[in-house]
Amino acid sequence: MSHDRPMDQDRATTNDQHARTDDDRLLAGVGRRDISPPDGIRTAGFSSRETVVEGVDEPLTVTALVLEGCGARVCIMAIDLCMAPQDIALDWRAAVGAAIGTPSSHVLLNLSHTHSGAALLRTQPEFSDQAELLLAYEATLRDQLVGAASDAASDLRPARVGAGAGTSTIGVQRREPGPDGYTFLGEVPDGPIDPVVSVVRVDDLDGQAIAILTTYGCHTVSVGPRATVASPDFPGPMRRLVEATFGGHCLFLQGGGGDIMPCWGMSHEVDASDSKERIGQMLGGEVVRVAASIRTHVERGERTSLPSLLGPGMTMRPLVPVTGPACTALAARSEAVTLDLVPLPSAEDAARLREERVADLERALAGDSDRALTVARRQVAWADELVAAVARGDRTRPMEVQAIRVNDIVFTAIAAEVFSATTRAIRAASTFAHTVALGYSNGVLCYLPTAADFPAGGWDVHDRYRIPDLVFQAYLLPVAIAPDSEARVREGIERLLTGLADGPG
């Protein structure tokens, strides 16, 4: 079931109440802050990583784009962070919205999902020994997000926007079927991916780049678990290439990367910089090609006759300045889609599962493997949540979906590790000229497999799955979401797009 009600009170504010311009101009500003974590902090994403951060291979950043026009203001933020719960992300969005004067529903936070970014304490309970360090980083992170958005809002200037798309094969399907019928984390070179590279260009009125936004769906894990550095992973070199070519700021927005790995997989080298650079350059080259083809300040004019020494003049369509409104629509909508959980076990069964996980932890404490200890701690934290959920009678979880319209371009955002099939389906169903389909946005509840990606016999709370997208325990969900969840989320996105197509209210 979906909820038409907003997730927070200020989302009821209409665009008319936030009118700032009385014409059809579009204003744009961009800001960037460094969010590199300190040495000694643990990173998120790899249960097999046993080390703490010993340096930063290049700065991790948050980049904010603020757009204003047609009586509204929106903010799109690209953040070099692996994951964050929806409640933390909502707090950040409210703080950003308050700082720049717009509802939090008009703020989109997209996480790059770099596994070499800092963990957050509330997503990594096994790191409680690092509580002081992690909490201090979280506070700094919130301030930097607000600072980047405020910088962007202070830098507003007249702009125009255009969009295009290319393709890249840096991603490979990672859900490999095993001979026993179980899926495991591997590589399927001929498997389905979402190859689309979406590019949105925001320029000043002379056609010079203010911001270039690009989207691709792929796990950011080319810097593998043996590396000891914090890193933005392959989006780092991609951004450097794009910015060196065009100037301005490049924002990498993560798409449907839930079932996709980089073409060279998770690097096992301690120094993974070569793979990171090459993958980033491959993606960046396509972004440069597409961005160069987007011209926001000039367009083809009427066919014109030119004089010729060879006789009758030849005809061609010269480039002429773009005229007309720079802003025809700027609006945002969001809703919470309620997802069912699969049936919970009995209280007795949940208690037995917890006893098993506690025994695993005791064995890990007696051993010498940091990895085994990390996994065991997380499993006990999950088992505690399972027992509590059974006592509460949990049945559902909310997942936010959001859509932002900029003229004939629309960004869709889902608070989950979205699969490539979902982003392909969203674009196929959209009536907008350019649809940028995002996952990992406004927090992450869990993976969002399609119904076809669930085990044929159903998800079992007792099973130890070998593919991360079925290990809902990693997100501290008591059990899996129901297999129809992905379809419900796409229906929610379709409702938002219909509303945005009908009008901005």
Phi and psi in degrees as a GROMACS rama.xvg file:
@    title "Ramachandran Plot"
@    xaxis  label "Phi"
@    yaxis  label "Psi"
@TYPE xy
-108.813  155.27  SER-2
-108.291  129.211  HIS-3
-81.2497  -16.5542  ASP-4
-71.0697  150.148  ARG-5
-71.5418  160.429  PRO-6
-79.3737  -19.0592  MET-7
-146.139  163.128  ASP-8
-64.4887  -39.4059  GLN-9
-70.8249  -7.19436  ASP-10
-73.1485  -12.7097  ARG-11
-75.8331  -11.4743  ALA-12
-67.9703  130.877  THR-13
-86.3798  163.522  THR-14
-61.2357  -35.5066  ASN-15
-60.0341  -33.802  ASP-16
-72.9095  -13.4924  GLN-17
-115.222  26.9876  HIS-18
-65.0612  134.491  ALA-19
-125.269  -31.5014  ARG-20
-115.661  145.722  THR-21
-108.577  20.7613  ASP-22
-137.686  -166.358  ASP-23
-103.754  27.4653  ASP-24
-74.2377  155.354  ARG-25
-116.68  128.728  LEU-26
-110.487  145.067  LEU-27
-141.537  142.995  ALA-28
-145.073  153.928  GLY-29
-136.46  145.764  VAL-30
-143.439  150.609  GLY-31
-139.613  139.095  ARG-32
-131.358  151.58  ARG-33
-83.717  126.8  ASP-34
-122.089  28.151  ILE-35
-60.3138  134.139  SER-36
-77.9508  159.932  PRO-37
-77.0893  158.612  PRO-38
-59.52  146.673  ASP-39
94.8537  -10.0583  GLY-40
-88.5474  151.643  ILE-41
-87.1641  150.642  ARG-42
-101.212  166.313  THR-43
-101.34  160.482  ALA-44
103.988  -34.5145  GLY-45
-110.693  113.145  PHE-46
-70.6447  -19.7005  SER-47
-88.119  -3.62224  SER-48
-80.8888  125.405  ARG-49
-108.368  -1.119  GLU-50
-108.055  165.36  THR-51
-103.109  170.044  VAL-52
-65.3551  127.974  VAL-53
-116.717  10.0012  GLU-54
163.807  173.046  GLY-55
-121.457  122.51  VAL-56
-77.6081  -29.2276  ASP-57
-162.186  155.234  GLU-58
-59.1729  137.833  PRO-59
-88.1247  139.488  LEU-60
-135.46  162.527  THR-61
-117.987  130.041  VAL-62
-122.121  127.171  THR-63
-113.861  133.361  ALA-64
-113.821  123.213  LEU-65
-109.039  128.679  VAL-66
-118.519  138.802  LEU-67
-136.763  134.818  GLU-68
167.967  167.223  GLY-69
51.7526  31.0156  CYS-70
79.3525  16.1043  GLY-71
-139.382  162.824  ALA-72
-135.637  131.279  ARG-73
-127.988  159.041  VAL-74
-135.989  126.946  CYS-75
-115.26  126.337  ILE-76
-123.807  131.117  MET-77
-106.178  122.268  ALA-78
-125.244  127.911  ILE-79
-79.85  78.6438  ASP-80
-145.58  147.535  LEU-81
-76.2931  -54.0095  CYS-82
-159.117  160.367  MET-83
-157.403  142.076  ALA-84
-65.66  158.967  PRO-85
-62.7942  -35.1144  GLN-86
-69.2358  -36.8502  ASP-87
-66.3748  -44.8722  ILE-88
-61.6283  -37.2349  ALA-89
-66.3526  -37.7936  LEU-90
-62.4327  -44.4693  ASP-91
-61.908  -43.1909  TRP-92
-65.6571  -38.5813  ARG-93
-63.7548  -40.8668  ALA-94
-66.0476  -42.5121  ALA-95
-63.9276  -46.2702  VAL-96
-59.5562  -42.5164  GLY-97
-64.1922  -36.6228  ALA-98
-69.7713  -33.0402  ALA-99
-109.897  1.39799  ILE-100
76.3054  50.4429  GLY-101
-149.939  155.1  THR-102
-62.6758  151.622  PRO-103
-64.809  -23.7231  SER-104
-66.188  -16.3274  SER-105
-95.629  8.77549  HIS-106
-111.943  124.174  VAL-107
-112.763  119.834  LEU-108
-105.904  118.483  LEU-109
-112.521  129.023  ASN-110
-97.1546  130.55  LEU-111
-68.0351  -19.9647  SER-112
69.7092  27.4037  HIS-113
-63.1272  126.498  THR-114
-77.656  -2.27053  HIS-115
-108.271  23.3756  SER-116
-100.463  165.992  GLY-117
-66.7823  146.873  ALA-118
-76.7274  159.551  ALA-119
-109.689  141.408  LEU-120
-58.1051  -40.0387  LEU-121
-76.8045  -5.76741  ARG-122
-107.21  -8.16836  THR-123
-132.982  73.3843  GLN-124
-63.379  -22.5648  PRO-125
-72.7696  -7.56723  GLU-126
-97.4064  24.421  PHE-127
-61.1378  -22.1422  SER-128
-68.5496  -12.8309  ASP-129
-105.9  19.1044  GLN-130
-53.4337  -46.7297  ALA-131
-62.4172  -44.2453  GLU-132
-66.0385  -43.2199  LEU-133
-69.6011  -41.2996  LEU-134
-65.4456  -37.3598  LEU-135
-65.4827  -39.9221  ALA-136
-65.306  -42.7292  TYR-137
-58.7254  -41.2991  GLU-138
-65.0756  -42.8731  ALA-139
-63.5999  -40.6181  THR-140
-60.3458  -44.9715  LEU-141
-60.3176  -43.1898  ARG-142
-63.4488  -38.4141  ASP-143
-71.3504  -35.0021  GLN-144
-61.791  -47.7167  LEU-145
-62.775  -40.7592  VAL-146
-63.5312  -42.6305  GLY-147
-63.6801  -42.4584  ALA-148
-66.3428  -40.5841  ALA-149
-64.4603  -40.585  SER-150
-59.1625  -42.9664  ASP-151
-65.1083  -42.3431  ALA-152
-66.8773  -25.1307  ALA-153
-84.4901  -4.13682  SER-154
-115.662  20.3578  ASP-155
-64.9871  136.888  LEU-156
-149.062  158.286  ARG-157
-57.7531  139.942  PRO-158
-149.625  164.797  ALA-159
-132.944  158.45  ARG-160
-131.547  144.432  VAL-161
-145.239  165.948  GLY-162
-145.17  156.288  ALA-163
-158.873  -178.114  GLY-164
-150.67  147.193  ALA-165
-132.178  -161.027  GLY-166
-139.479  154.001  THR-167
-148.469  148.483  SER-168
-116.807  34.0154  THR-169
-71.9085  -14.7398  ILE-170
-99.3051  151.661  GLY-171
-137.366  142.055  VAL-172
-61.8751  131.838  GLN-173
-108.027  -5.59534  ARG-174
-88.5412  91.9059  ARG-175
-97.0167  126.512  GLU-176
-75.6696  135.911  PRO-177
-94.6622  167.074  GLY-178
-64.9035  -20.5663  PRO-179
-89.6237  5.63202  ASP-180
90.8416  -9.59419  GLY-181
-88.366  145.137  TYR-182
-86.8016  140.639  THR-183
-133.272  167.87  PHE-184
-78.7683  106.558  LEU-185
-147.434  -142.126  GLY-186
-140.431  133.601  GLU-187
-123.955  88.8002  VAL-188
-55.5481  -31.6317  PRO-189
-99.537  10.1394  ASP-190
-77.0673  165.635  GLY-191
-70.6938  140.45  PRO-192
-135.619  177.165  ILE-193
-109.259  100.546  ASP-194
-81.0904  -3.34973  PRO-195
-71.2009  131.908  VAL-196
-107.213  103.11  VAL-197
-81.9287  137.307  SER-198
-132.443  126.168  VAL-199
-120.116  127.14  VAL-200
-111.866  126.065  ARG-201
-112.728  114.906  VAL-202
-118.633  159.994  ASP-203
-76.0386  179.776  ASP-204
-71.988  -10.0008  LEU-205
-94.3554  4.39334  ASP-206
83.2605  12.9947  GLY-207
-91.2804  139.705  GLN-208
-67.8156  129.021  ALA-209
-92.8994  -48.1366  ILE-210
-149.886  143.951  ALA-211
-124.561  117.641  ILE-212
-101.595  133.887  LEU-213
-136.48  146.63  THR-214
-130.398  135.62  THR-215
-150.987  147.653  TYR-216
-101.614  106.896  GLY-217
-166.072  135.061  CYS-218
-58.1371  134.116  HIS-219
-91.6043  77.7844  THR-220
-134.8  26.0506  VAL-221
-68.2383  -27.281  SER-222
-87.3831  103.597  VAL-223
-83.0093  -172.241  GLY-224
-71.149  -13.9248  PRO-225
-87.6854  -12.9203  ARG-226
-70.5583  148.874  ALA-227
-111.379  15.4058  THR-228
-109.895  151.581  VAL-229
-81.6539  141.131  ALA-230
-156.466  145.252  SER-231
-76.0398  -2.8874  PRO-232
65.1948  -154.94  ASP-233
-62.5826  -23.6853  PHE-234
-60.2827  -23.3415  PRO-235
-62.0936  -59.9412  GLY-236
-64.4055  -29.4205  PRO-237
-61.2307  -47.2021  MET-238
-63.3133  -42.044  ARG-239
-59.3998  -41.604  ARG-240
-65.909  -45.1583  LEU-241
-65.5774  -43.8929  VAL-242
-69.8671  -33.7624  GLU-243
-67.3536  -28.1956  ALA-244
-81.0878  -45.1677  THR-245
-112.381  -14.6227  PHE-246
77.4776  -168.479  GLY-247
67.6846  -161.528  GLY-248
-120.51  140.05  HIS-249
-105.586  130.097  CYS-250
-110.665  119.734  LEU-251
-90.6285  123.846  PHE-252
-115.322  123.786  LEU-253
-75.0343  133.189  GLN-254
-99.1757  -128.982  GLY-255
-92.6634  71.3782  GLY-256
-95.245  6.71057  GLY-257
-60.8877  -30.3974  GLY-258
-117.629  19.3783  ASP-259
-123.575  135.844  ILE-260
-112.947  159.332  MET-261
-62.9389  156.278  PRO-262
-62.0684  -21.6496  CYS-263
-106.265  17.8521  TRP-264
64.8757  -164.238  GLY-265
-81.9764  112.433  MET-266
-63.5608  136.672  SER-267
-100.836  5.03667  HIS-268
-76.9973  145.332  GLU-269
-64.2441  -41.3138  VAL-270
-102.252  101.363  ASP-271
-100.276  18.5554  ALA-272
-64.8814  -30.9986  SER-273
-66.0322  -47.9956  ASP-274
-62.4553  -43.3068  SER-275
-59.3785  -47.0047  LYS-276
-63.9987  -44.2487  GLU-277
-66.3238  -44.2883  ARG-278
-64.8282  -42.7898  ILE-279
-62.5571  -38.6599  GLY-280
-69.4364  -36.6274  GLN-281
-61.8301  -46.0523  MET-282
-68.5822  -43.8351  LEU-283
-61.0302  -35.4738  GLY-284
-61.4167  -39.1075  GLY-285
-71.3759  -37.5154  GLU-286
-61.9802  -42.9048  VAL-287
-61.2216  -44.9295  VAL-288
-59.1507  -47.1433  ARG-289
-69.5204  -44.7744  VAL-290
-61.7162  -35.5074  ALA-291
-66.1711  -23.6579  ALA-292
-86.2633  -8.9822  SER-293
-93.4101  115.923  ILE-294
-117.261  115.926  ARG-295
-95.4534  -18.8422  THR-296
-104.418  -17.5398  HIS-297
-132.851  158.669  VAL-298
-149.268  168.601  GLU-299
-68.4521  130.8  ARG-300
-93.4268  -166.615  GLY-301
-69.5939  152.174  GLU-302
-61.5671  130.43  ARG-303
-125.401  140.871  THR-304
-87.3564  132.877  SER-305
-114.064  138.853  LEU-306
-64.1835  148.736  PRO-307
-142.839  143.66  SER-308
-72.3609  -13.296  LEU-309
-93.281  4.85892  LEU-310
128.46  -141.72  GLY-311
-54.4232  140.953  PRO-312
-63.1486  141.349  GLY-313
-74.1244  160.75  MET-314
-118.447  148.326  THR-315
-156.606  170.783  MET-316
-110.277  99.1435  ARG-317
-72.0251  159.551  PRO-318
-77.7562  132.534  LEU-319
-128.354  156.213  VAL-320
-60.1613  141.869  PRO-321
-70.178  133.588  VAL-322
-121.581  178.015  THR-323
92.6878  174.849  GLY-324
-67.4317  139.763  PRO-325
-81.2891  -23.7539  ALA-326
-125.67  115.667  CYS-327
-107.136  -19.4649  THR-328
-165.018  134.969  ALA-329
-146.678  113.383  LEU-330
-160.104  160.921  ALA-331
-140.157  146.532  ALA-332
-140.301  152.806  ARG-333
-152.46  160.218  SER-334
-156.055  163.103  GLU-335
-100.794  123.461  ALA-336
-96.8746  125.45  VAL-337
-87.7098  122.815  THR-338
-105.786  135.606  LEU-339
-76.7268  148.356  ASP-340
-93.9342  152.64  LEU-341
-67.0181  161.266  VAL-342
-54.7622  138.678  PRO-343
-77.6288  153.451  LEU-344
-73.2525  172.675  PRO-345
-69.8172  164.134  SER-346
-60.7276  -38.5529  ALA-347
-66.2138  -42.7416  GLU-348
-64.7008  -42.5661  ASP-349
-61.0706  -41.263  ALA-350
-64.5007  -39.0991  ALA-351
-65.2304  -41.3454  ARG-352
-60.413  -40.5729  LEU-353
-64.3548  -42.1562  ARG-354
-59.2498  -40.216  GLU-355
-64.073  -41.6082  GLU-356
-70.0074  -36.0458  ARG-357
-64.8674  -39.295  VAL-358
-63.8444  -39.3366  ALA-359
-61.0758  -40.8022  ASP-360
-65.3857  -40.8093  LEU-361
-62.4246  -39.5443  GLU-362
-66.3833  -39.665  ARG-363
-65.5011  -37.8196  ALA-364
-64.6429  -30.0407  LEU-365
-83.2134  -11.977  ALA-366
-94.2661  -165.56  GLY-367
-127.334  20.6132  ASP-368
-104.088  114.699  SER-369
-63.0192  -36.2983  ASP-370
-63.8351  -46.9925  ARG-371
-61.3233  -36.1824  ALA-372
-68.4515  -41.8926  LEU-373
-59.9584  -48.6566  THR-374
-63.7108  -42.2689  VAL-375
-65.3961  -40.3946  ALA-376
-61.9957  -43.1483  ARG-377
-64.8631  -39.0378  ARG-378
-66.1663  -35.8139  GLN-379
-68.2749  -41.4349  VAL-380
-59.446  -41.44  ALA-381
-64.1958  -44.2589  TRP-382
-62.1536  -36.9103  ALA-383
-61.1046  -42.8849  ASP-384
-65.4255  -38.2944  GLU-385
-61.8745  -47.8759  LEU-386
-60.3774  -43.5415  VAL-387
-65.2584  -40.2496  ALA-388
-65.7283  -38.0272  ALA-389
-63.7753  -41.2904  VAL-390
-64.7836  -36.2263  ALA-391
-78.9515  -21.2193  ARG-392
74.6786  38.5467  GLY-393
-58.4634  139.302  ASP-394
-130.886  -21.7705  ARG-395
-142.007  167.062  THR-396
-143.462  142.253  ARG-397
-88.0987  146.257  PRO-398
-133.125  126.701  MET-399
-81.9858  139.625  GLU-400
-122.701  148.831  VAL-401
-145.436  150.475  GLN-402
-141.124  137.115  ALA-403
-123.334  127.134  ILE-404
-105.616  131.026  ARG-405
-127.657  100.373  VAL-406
57.2875  -120.522  ASN-407
-97.6413  15.2312  ASP-408
-107.068  139.013  ILE-409
-133.81  137.024  VAL-410
-105.379  125.285  PHE-411
-107.547  140.83  THR-412
-135.752  134.416  ALA-413
-129.213  136.416  ILE-414
-86.5069  61.8781  ALA-415
-159.729  164.753  ALA-416
-80.1819  92.7493  GLU-417
-81.7073  144.961  VAL-418
-87.331  160.85  PHE-419
-64.0083  -32.5816  SER-420
-63.9034  -31.9574  ALA-421
-70.3026  -45.0145  THR-422
-66.3033  -35.8845  THR-423
-62.6409  -42.9211  ARG-424
-67.4488  -37.5158  ALA-425
-63.1036  -45.9503  ILE-426
-63.3184  -40.6687  ARG-427
-64.1848  -33.0426  ALA-428
-86.5854  -14.3205  ALA-429
-75.8972  143.358  SER-430
-96.2049  -1.10629  THR-431
-79.4694  154.682  PHE-432
-63.2185  -38.1146  ALA-433
-135.446  121.452  HIS-434
-119.59  121.689  THR-435
-104.849  108.229  VAL-436
-99.2083  120.994  ALA-437
-119.284  145.401  LEU-438
-108.098  -168.224  GLY-439
51.7031  40.9467  TYR-440
-123.687  134.845  SER-441
61.178  39.014  ASN-442
98.4923  172.795  GLY-443
-138.052  116.109  VAL-444
-77.5026  -45.1103  LEU-445
-177.737  -176.15  CYS-446
-68.0582  155.495  TYR-447
-128.313  73.4577  LEU-448
-66.8579  153.343  PRO-449
-73.5154  166.106  THR-450
-58.3036  -35.6165  ALA-451
-68.8681  -16.7139  ALA-452
-91.0096  -3.8631  ASP-453
-80.3396  155.88  PHE-454
-58.5001  143.93  PRO-455
-58.8528  -34.3098  ALA-456
-90.7872  6.94813  GLY-457
93.4729  154.549  GLY-458
-76.1038  135.466  TRP-459
-119.747  125.235  ASP-460
-63.4436  -20.6907  VAL-461
-87.3149  -13.9353  HIS-462
-81.2009  150.16  ASP-463
-107.934  95.9246  ARG-464
-75.5284  152.73  TYR-465
-105.325  10.5864  ARG-466
-124.556  128.174  ILE-467
-57.8738  -31.0898  PRO-468
-72.1706  -6.30858  ASP-469
-105.539  -1.51852  LEU-470
-92.5462  74.1527  VAL-471
-65.9245  -16.5747  PHE-472
-59.8776  -30.0477  GLN-473
-64.223  -24.7318  ALA-474
-99.7501  12.997  TYR-475
57.37  29.9474  LEU-476
-81.2595  139.041  LEU-477
-63.0149  -39.6872  PRO-478
-143.042  -178.435  VAL-479
-73.0687  156.209  ALA-480
-72.2872  157.169  ILE-481
-67.9964  151.003  ALA-482
-61.3744  -20.9359  PRO-483
-84.2809  5.54554  ASP-484
-61.9806  -44.4521  SER-485
-61.6334  -39.2787  GLU-486
-65.4633  -38.647  ALA-487
-64.2523  -40.5462  ARG-488
-64.7892  -43.5609  VAL-489
-64.0049  -35.7622  ARG-490
-63.0729  -37.9532  GLU-491
-63.1995  -43.1188  GLY-492
-60.6611  -42.9647  ILE-493
-62.3388  -37.05  GLU-494
-64.0953  -42.1604  ARG-495
-63.1098  -43.0752  LEU-496
-66.0132  -38.1716  LEU-497
-61.8704  -42.8536  THR-498
-63.8253  -41.3824  GLY-499
-69.1148  -33.3773  LEU-500
-69.4773  -33.0174  ALA-501
-74.4736  -30.8579  ASP-502
164.519  163.241  GLY-503
-87.3022  1.27478  PRO-504
